[in-house]
Amino acid sequence: MTPQTTVPSPETRSIPSTVAQLERMDVPGLACRAQSEHQRFYRREDYDQRYAYELFRRALVDGNNAAWRCIFEQYTPLVEHWVRRTGAFTVSGETSDYFVGAAFIRFWRAIPPERFDTFPSLAALLNYLRRCAACVVIDAARSQSYADVLPEEQINWNQQRLGHIDEEATARVSREEFWQVIDGLLVSEAERVVVHCSYLLGMKPGEIYARWRNLFASVEEIYTLKRHILTRLRRSPELQQLY
């Protein structure tokens, strides 16, 4: 009878035989292996997540600064990719570098040591980090939109900031309500195009005119219409009641 051959799984390939041995590896060694496994993943080869997961554990549970620096260096390009793919990035008013730092800070604050065990895998941690990246961009874009539409003294900035990712659903409802009220205050297709393109898509008046020449006589008309819309919205009792 031909003996069966056991193929090592991603969980066991080239891994120290015990958790204790893994925990005894120094941070540079973990970071090197984590980076190596990261490259294997992108080549669609078998990979082992435990090195990177242990690096995150040391950073978040043990408070190991060296481990945290390694995580920041290794995953910054990925976080920046997520930031730039977030639709609100173009209207956020901030750079990708700013959001990368903000995403890591949010991630670190949201996962205290006692909460780490609720993330059983590297995939779970990275998914959470991706959500942090999206949320810091959305926060900034939302604040930018509110600042344009509402007088600053009417904005409760403390309320506008999300605390933890768990509050994302609540924040989404708030954003939807905000834009529903605005939509109800607009009186024509031209006004809706100006607001949608300016504050949700980040388009400039010249770009709007090039796309919707049938709605506007000139770029100057878009500037004028935008000023009139903002004046009306800032005086709106409905928006003042929201904020």
C-alpha positions as CSV (number, residue, x, y, z in Angstrom):
1,M,0.0,0.0,0.0
2,T,1.3,3.4,-0.9
3,P,1.9,5.5,2.2
4,Q,-0.2,8.8,2.4
5,T,1.7,12.0,2.2
6,T,0.6,14.8,4.6
7,V,0.8,18.3,3.1
8,P,1.6,20.9,5.7
9,S,-1.2,23.4,6.2
10,P,-0.6,27.2,6.5
11,E,-1.1,26.8,10.2
12,T,1.7,24.3,10.7
13,R,4.3,24.9,8.0
14,S,7.7,25.9,9.4
15,I,6.1,27.0,12.7
16,P,7.8,26.5,16.1
17,S,6.4,23.3,17.7
18,T,4.9,25.2,20.7
19,V,3.3,28.5,21.4
20,A,6.0,29.0,24.0
21,Q,8.7,28.8,21.4
22,L,6.9,31.3,19.2
23,E,6.6,33.7,22.1
24,R,10.4,33.4,22.8
25,M,11.3,34.7,19.3
26,D,12.6,38.2,19.4
27,V,10.8,41.1,17.7
28,P,13.2,41.4,14.7
29,G,12.9,37.7,14.0
30,L,9.1,37.8,14.2
31,A,9.0,40.8,11.9
32,C,11.3,39.2,9.4
33,R,9.2,36.0,9.3
34,A,5.9,38.0,9.2
35,Q,7.2,39.9,6.2
36,S,8.3,36.7,4.5
37,E,4.9,35.1,5.1
38,H,3.2,38.3,3.8
39,Q,5.0,37.9,0.5
40,R,4.0,34.2,0.3
41,F,0.4,35.3,0.7
42,Y,0.6,37.7,-2.2
43,R,2.2,35.0,-4.3
44,R,-0.8,32.8,-3.5
45,E,1.4,30.3,-1.7
46,D,0.8,28.5,1.6
47,Y,1.5,31.0,4.3
48,D,1.6,31.1,8.1
49,Q,-0.2,34.0,9.9
50,R,1.1,33.2,13.4
51,Y,4.2,35.3,13.2
52,A,2.3,38.5,12.3
53,Y,-0.4,37.6,14.8
54,E,2.2,37.3,17.6
55,L,3.6,40.7,16.5
56,F,0.2,42.3,16.9
57,R,-0.2,40.5,20.3
58,R,3.0,41.9,21.6
59,A,2.1,45.4,20.4
60,L,-1.5,45.5,21.7
61,V,-1.3,43.2,24.8
62,D,2.3,43.6,25.9
63,G,2.7,47.2,24.9
64,N,5.9,46.4,23.1
65,N,6.9,49.5,21.2
66,A,9.4,47.7,18.9
67,A,6.6,45.3,17.8
68,W,4.3,48.3,17.2
69,R,7.0,50.0,15.0
70,C,7.4,46.9,13.0
71,I,3.6,46.7,12.4
72,F,3.5,50.3,11.4
73,E,6.3,49.9,8.9
74,Q,5.0,46.7,7.4
75,Y,1.3,47.6,7.0
76,T,1.6,51.3,6.2
77,P,1.4,50.7,2.4
78,L,-1.7,48.5,2.8
79,V,-3.4,51.1,5.1
80,E,-2.6,53.9,2.6
81,H,-4.1,51.8,-0.2
82,W,-7.3,51.4,1.9
83,V,-7.4,55.1,2.6
84,R,-7.1,56.1,-1.0
85,R,-9.8,53.6,-2.0
86,T,-12.3,55.1,0.4
87,G,-14.7,57.2,-1.6
88,A,-14.7,60.1,0.8
89,F,-10.9,60.6,0.5
90,T,-11.2,63.1,-2.3
91,V,-13.3,65.5,-0.2
92,S,-11.7,64.9,3.1
93,G,-9.2,67.8,2.9
94,E,-6.4,65.7,4.4
95,T,-3.4,63.8,3.0
96,S,-3.1,60.0,2.9
97,D,-0.2,60.2,5.4
98,Y,-2.4,61.9,7.9
99,F,-5.1,59.2,7.6
100,V,-2.6,56.4,7.9
101,G,-1.4,57.7,11.3
102,A,-5.0,58.4,12.4
103,A,-6.1,54.8,11.4
104,F,-3.3,53.2,13.4
105,I,-4.1,55.4,16.4
106,R,-7.8,54.5,16.2
107,F,-7.0,50.8,15.9
108,W,-4.6,50.9,18.9
109,R,-7.2,52.8,21.1
110,A,-10.0,50.5,20.1
111,I,-8.3,47.2,21.1
112,P,-7.1,47.3,24.7
113,P,-5.3,44.2,26.0
114,E,-8.5,42.7,27.4
115,R,-10.2,42.9,24.0
116,F,-7.4,41.3,22.0
117,D,-8.8,37.7,22.4
118,T,-12.0,38.7,20.5
119,F,-9.8,38.8,17.3
120,P,-8.8,35.2,16.8
121,S,-6.8,35.6,13.6
122,L,-4.6,37.9,11.6
123,A,-7.5,38.3,9.1
124,A,-9.8,39.6,11.9
125,L,-7.2,42.2,13.0
126,L,-6.5,43.4,9.5
127,N,-10.2,43.6,8.7
128,Y,-10.6,45.8,11.8
129,L,-7.7,48.0,10.7
130,R,-9.2,48.4,7.3
131,R,-12.5,49.6,8.9
132,C,-10.5,52.1,11.0
133,A,-8.9,53.4,7.9
134,A,-12.3,53.9,6.3
135,C,-13.8,55.5,9.3
136,V,-11.1,58.2,9.9
137,V,-11.5,59.2,6.2
138,I,-15.3,59.3,6.5
139,D,-15.1,61.3,9.7
140,A,-12.9,64.0,8.1
141,A,-15.0,64.2,4.9
142,R,-18.2,64.4,7.0
143,S,-16.8,67.2,9.1
144,Q,-15.6,69.0,6.0
145,S,-19.1,68.8,4.5
146,Y,-20.7,70.1,7.7
147,A,-18.2,72.9,8.0
148,D,-19.1,74.1,4.5
149,V,-22.9,73.9,5.0
150,L,-23.3,75.0,8.6
151,P,-21.8,77.9,10.6
152,E,-19.1,76.6,12.8
153,E,-20.8,77.7,16.1
154,Q,-23.7,75.3,15.2
155,I,-21.5,72.2,14.9
156,N,-21.0,70.0,18.0
157,W,-17.6,68.7,17.0
158,N,-17.5,66.3,19.9
159,Q,-20.6,64.6,18.7
160,Q,-19.3,64.3,15.2
161,R,-16.2,62.2,16.1
162,L,-16.7,58.4,16.2
163,G,-15.4,56.8,19.4
164,H,-15.0,53.2,18.4
165,I,-15.7,51.2,15.2
166,D,-18.7,49.7,17.0
167,E,-20.3,53.2,16.6
168,E,-20.0,53.1,12.8
169,A,-23.7,52.1,12.3
170,T,-24.9,55.0,14.4
171,A,-22.6,57.4,12.6
172,R,-23.9,56.1,9.2
173,V,-27.5,56.8,10.3
174,S,-26.5,60.3,11.3
175,R,-24.8,61.0,7.9
176,E,-27.9,59.7,6.0
177,E,-30.2,61.9,8.0
178,F,-28.0,64.9,7.4
179,W,-28.0,64.4,3.6
180,Q,-31.7,63.6,3.5
181,V,-32.5,66.9,5.2
182,I,-30.2,68.7,2.7
183,D,-31.8,66.9,-0.3
184,G,-35.3,68.1,1.0
185,L,-34.0,71.7,1.0
186,L,-32.8,71.6,-2.7
187,V,-35.3,72.8,-5.2
188,S,-33.9,71.7,-8.6
189,E,-31.9,69.1,-10.4
190,A,-29.1,71.7,-10.9
191,E,-28.9,72.3,-7.2
192,R,-28.7,68.6,-6.4
193,V,-26.0,68.2,-9.0
194,V,-23.9,71.0,-7.5
195,V,-24.2,69.8,-3.9
196,H,-23.7,66.1,-4.8
197,C,-20.7,66.7,-7.0
198,S,-19.1,69.4,-4.8
199,Y,-19.4,67.7,-1.4
200,L,-19.7,64.0,-2.1
201,L,-17.5,63.6,-5.2
202,G,-15.1,66.5,-4.6
203,M,-15.5,68.0,-8.1
204,K,-14.6,71.5,-8.9
205,P,-17.1,73.9,-10.7
206,G,-15.2,73.6,-13.9
207,E,-15.4,69.8,-13.8
208,I,-19.2,70.0,-13.0
209,Y,-19.8,72.3,-15.9
210,A,-17.8,70.1,-18.3
211,R,-20.0,67.1,-17.3
212,W,-23.4,68.9,-17.1
213,R,-23.4,71.6,-19.7
214,N,-27.1,71.1,-20.3
215,L,-27.8,72.3,-16.8
216,F,-25.6,75.4,-16.6
217,A,-24.9,78.3,-18.8
218,S,-21.4,78.8,-17.5
219,V,-18.9,77.9,-14.7
220,E,-19.7,81.2,-13.1
221,E,-23.4,80.1,-12.8
222,I,-22.2,77.1,-10.8
223,Y,-20.2,79.3,-8.4
224,T,-23.2,81.6,-7.9
225,L,-25.6,78.8,-7.4
226,K,-23.3,77.2,-4.9
227,R,-23.1,80.4,-2.8
228,H,-26.9,80.7,-2.8
229,I,-27.4,77.1,-1.8
230,L,-24.9,77.4,1.1
231,T,-26.6,80.6,2.3
232,R,-30.0,78.9,2.3
233,L,-28.7,75.8,4.1
234,R,-26.9,77.8,6.8
235,R,-30.2,79.5,7.6
236,S,-32.2,76.3,7.6
237,P,-34.1,75.6,10.9
238,E,-34.1,71.9,10.0
239,L,-30.3,71.7,9.9
240,Q,-30.0,73.8,13.0
241,Q,-32.3,71.3,14.9
242,L,-30.0,68.5,13.8
243,Y,-26.9,70.1,15.1
